[in-house]
Amino acid sequence: PCLQLRAVRGATTIAQDTPEAIQQGVEELFDQLIQHHQLKPEDIVWLFFTVTPDITTMSPAKAVRLKYQWADIPLMCAQEPFIEGLPAHCIRVLIQFYTSLERHQLVPVYLNGATT
């Protein structure tokens, strides 16, 4: 099958701003994203994370590197602006990757009260 360049989003919230909670939340999110989209490291182009301003103890990119050892995949993080009403302690990711999946087969993963 022909590989296409695609992207999918995911997000989760964590109970508190600790390295352990960030690590656990990122692992849970990525385990589901990898499973749903059959992601392989060689197919991933880059990951872009955002975090709400109340997450300061660890970068989600570091959590990914610790768990998956993806040393050659570009990762970037940014802080979201404070917007009233959005979930607290929220980690979002946008992953760009090559896949044979059609666009309608891509499934965003939102966990623990996180939304678009």
Sequence and secondary structure as in RCSB ss.txt:
>XXXX:A:sequence
PCLQLRAVRGATTIAQDTPEAIQQGVEELFDQLIQHHQLKPEDIVWLFFTVTPDITTMSPAKAVRLKYQWADIPL
MCAQEPFIEGLPAHCIRVLIQFYTSLERHQLVPVYLNGATT
>XXXX:A:secstr
   EEEEEEEEEE SSS HHHHHHHHHHHHHHHHHHHT  GGGEEEEEEEE TT  S  HHHHHHHHH  TTS E
EEEE    TTS SSEEEEEEEEEESS GGG   EE TT   
